[in-house]
Amino acid sequence: MSDIMETGKFAYNANVIFLMYPDDPADMITPNPILNLEYAKNKLSAFRDTQLLLFERTKGLLSEFHYTPGNTPGNANVNTTGSDMFGGGDLK
């Protein structure tokens, strides 16, 4: 976020700043990488944490990803209800 801070007004005026990154950059070559969505700044609510997102490259779709035993990107437990669980519904 320090790079954003150098832009001055943009970082100051922003209500929300998200940082999205993989745990391991080598995962980005897989068809469905899991990404971290970090709420670096959030003036809209008290939520400040990191969510896991499944990126479906062929569809250009991001969905919440919840780890369960034996869960892999191929059989992801995706939040399709649109609920506010974990800070928000699906990101589309």
Backbone torsions as a table, in degrees:
resi	resn	phi	psi	omega
1	MET	NA	-16.7	-179.3
2	SER	-63.4	-31.9	176.6
3	ASP	-63.9	-36.9	178.8
4	ILE	-70.3	-35.6	-179.5
5	MET	-60.7	-29.6	179.4
6	GLU	-66.4	-19.2	179.7
7	THR	-82.2	-1.1	172.6
8	GLY	63.8	-97.6	-174.3
9	LYS	-58.6	-39.0	-176.5
10	PHE	-61.2	-48.1	-179.6
11	ALA	-68.5	-38.3	-178.8
12	TYR	-67.1	-44.3	-176.0
13	ASN	-80.0	-17.0	-176.6
14	ALA	-67.9	135.9	174.3
15	ASN	-83.4	-34.9	-179.0
16	VAL	-137.5	135.2	172.3
17	ILE	-126.3	119.6	177.3
18	PHE	-103.2	140.4	170.8
19	LEU	-117.1	126.6	-178.1
20	MET	-119.3	129.3	-177.0
21	TYR	-160.0	154.4	174.1
22	PRO	-85.5	156.3	173.6
23	ASP	-64.1	-40.9	-179.7
24	ASP	-128.4	118.8	-179.0
25	PRO	-55.9	-24.4	178.9
26	ALA	-66.5	-22.2	178.2
27	ASP	-67.1	-19.1	-176.3
28	MET	-67.8	-13.6	178.6
29	ILE	-88.7	-7.0	178.3
30	THR	-77.5	157.2	-178.7
31	PRO	-64.4	-32.6	-177.7
32	ASN	-132.7	75.0	-178.8
33	PRO	-71.6	151.9	174.6
34	ILE	-98.2	128.1	-176.7
35	LEU	-115.7	152.6	173.0
36	ASN	-93.1	132.9	172.9
37	LEU	-113.8	105.0	-177.2
38	GLU	-97.6	128.1	175.2
39	TYR	-84.2	92.0	-175.9
40	ALA	-75.4	-31.1	177.5
41	LYS	-147.1	133.4	-178.6
42	ASN	-147.2	98.3	176.7
43	LYS	-86.8	-9.3	-174.7
44	LEU	-86.6	-23.1	177.4
45	SER	-155.8	176.7	-180.0
46	ALA	-83.8	-2.6	-177.2
47	PHE	-69.8	120.5	174.7
48	ARG	-142.5	98.9	-177.2
49	ASP	-159.5	-168.0	177.6
50	THR	-122.0	133.3	175.8
51	GLN	-107.9	153.3	174.4
52	LEU	-99.3	133.4	179.5
53	LEU	-122.9	139.9	174.1
54	LEU	-97.4	122.8	178.8
55	PHE	-99.5	112.7	175.9
56	GLU	-90.7	98.6	-172.3
57	ARG	-59.1	-40.2	-176.4
58	THR	-67.3	-26.7	-179.7
59	LYS	-102.6	-14.0	-174.8
60	GLY	65.7	37.6	-173.1
61	LEU	-115.3	135.3	173.2
62	LEU	-109.2	131.0	178.3
63	SER	-135.7	151.6	176.1
64	GLU	-61.9	143.1	179.9
65	PHE	-123.5	129.1	-179.7
66	HIS	-119.6	121.6	178.5
67	TYR	-70.6	131.4	169.4
68	THR	-135.2	159.6	-179.6
69	PRO	-55.5	129.3	-180.0
70	GLY	79.8	6.1	-177.4
71	ASN	-83.2	128.6	176.2
72	THR	-128.4	165.6	178.9
73	PRO	-55.7	-25.1	-179.8
74	GLY	-72.2	-25.4	178.3
75	ASN	-130.7	52.6	-173.3
76	ALA	-66.4	145.8	172.8
77	ASN	-92.1	93.2	-172.4
78	VAL	-98.5	138.5	177.6
79	ASN	-76.9	102.1	179.7
80	THR	-105.0	4.3	-177.5
81	THR	-82.2	-18.2	-176.5
82	GLY	75.4	15.9	-177.3
83	SER	-71.2	168.4	178.4
84	ASP	-90.7	16.2	178.3
85	MET	-61.7	140.3	178.0
86	PHE	60.7	31.2	172.6
87	GLY	91.5	-2.0	177.8
88	GLY	166.3	166.4	176.6
89	GLY	-85.1	-160.6	179.3
90	ASP	-63.6	146.0	172.9
91	LEU	-97.7	119.7	-177.9
92	LYS	-130.2	NA	NA
